[in-house]
Amino acid sequence: MSNASSYIRIDNVSRRYGAFKALDDVSLDISKEEFIAILGPSGSGKSTLLRLIAGLDRPTEGRIHFEGKDVTELAPHKRGIGMVFQEFLLFPHRTVRENLAFPLRMRNEAKGEIEERVEWVAGILSLSTMLDRYPSQLSGGQQQRVALGRGLVARPTLLLLDEPLANLDRELRQEMEIEIRRYQKQLGIPFIYVTHNQEEALSMSDRIAVINNGRLEALGERQAIYDHPQTPFVARFVGKSSKFQGVVEPDGATVRLTRHDYEFALPSDKTFKPGDAVEIFVKNERFDITPKQHGGAGIPSKVVDVVLRGPFLEYVLETDRGDTVIAVKPKRNDPIPLQERVLLSWNPADCHIFKDGADDARR
Amino acid sequence: MSPSFTDSLIKWTLAAFLALVFAFLYMPIVHILFASLSTRPNFPYPPEFNVASYVRLSTNTVYQSAFLNSLLLASCTAVLSTVLGFLATVGVLRFAGKRALIYAIFFAAPLFVSEILLGISSMALYYMLFELQGNMLTAIIANAVHCFSFCFLIMAAMLYKYDWRMNEAAIVCGASPLRSFFEVMLPITWPGIMGSLITAFVLSLNGLDVSFYLLGATPTMPSVAWGALRYGVKPELYALSSLINIIVFAMIIALLVAIRLKRKAV
């Protein structure tokens, strides 16, 4: 992965605050034209990583390279980056036009060039009609666009986005997700997008870096991160899933759930010793539900609620042991009726199995 | 009583009260104006319009130098105490962390020391420690000490609401720290800084006690007025006060007009 041609290179970077490790030995290579999401819960160190890339903070150890040049000690205003903040941080005493022109003025561009670039960025972000307004006169979505425009206007080396959609309502967020991704493809510069929202990360990025407790938990194509999580944390954090406890049977080829009467074959690529305690994660959309009268294997449950989510149905199931499990299925005209007794099962190849306590063992 | 009658009664009572308040505020000032324009300054009623005192003022060098000294003292004090107060505010709000309140209390505490004591102790201390004679410089320093706490309080109230990441937003846009201060932080926090400058200016322009002990023979406006009380107030002093008042009012009106014009332009 690590090579000289990578556009942005983060090399064994750590950041300590006293004894606390906000970021612990993170390495990441980002190529030009890549949209990478840095995904993690709050306090995981993802924003620290972004601040280190921006130069607003310095790493305790490790180096950061832009286009093969070491920028670790370079002041943030000389790095030629763009950045979009969660709270937008538009300059309230300046009009939209002046906000957009600000990065160009700071780079001492010629007047004609500034006008041209502001027109250009206002054009692609549909801001042309509001250039003379003040930020306080704009809606949240419009402020977001101005923030994005200010980040992009001066041809930055890369754009850093720190939860830029967190303050927008749901509908606008989905609209902006598509737009932001489009700008990235159009401009051909890397976007580094920090978020705690796994849906945003999945819908926008090419690759996802999952960060937890200051460490890089996983890095890969978004599909791979979603379908083949390598750690229990990633399995739990990316996508919506349910967790079960199980034990490997003496034959070493079957897993039996501890709380439920269900067993399934251990996928052949997994090797556990007989008697190993394991954690099993199943994505909500990977469950099979069969009516109980059809017979077969599965966790005996009953349907306690059905939630309509557009083209999908969310079945809220209660197992006989009293646990709640949510199973997502495509919408049908004849949904399983409420209170129906069903068997909950899954294809062994679709679940993710980890040794119990694997998360703690890594620490 | 009909409701409309009660309403208008309340309205007129309040209006009368407002007029009374303004009268008490401005009667002494108007009295000085009348006194400066009258040939009988001790009881200038009915008002006259005689500019003799203004003509005499133009030749009175003591009053002129008192005015200039006061202006110099007040301007320097305003700038010095505002700069120091700004730095203190930034330190407390930005870097003091958990101890911010303790620092803030110690920065504000000198407010409660009486001015006259501060004047006497500054005079004694500066002489003892630095062998500094009372002069303009020591007066500015002592006044700045006194005004600093006011400036600190005014700017802390304003900067408390300031989002420090605004500076970071400017810096990632390519602004150097200095430029981000002048282009972003200063314009946003300008009302607080302006308030601090004005307050320090007015306090040191009118403050008698601190300057009195440190300036000695150098006349300032308050010290001349104080001295005049003992030897009879001359109409020229009324003229000078009136001029200052008129200038201040003109500046306030100009400021209001400028704000109105700017708002219309938006």
Interface residues (C-beta under 8 A of the other chain):
Chain A: A54 L56 A75 P76 H77 K78 G80 I81 G82 M83 F85 E87 L89 F91 P92 H93 F102 P103 M106 R107 Y134 R150 A154 L160
Chain B: D163 R165 M166 E168 A169 A170 I171 V172 C173 G174 A175 S176 P177 R179 S180 E183 V184 P187 I188 V266
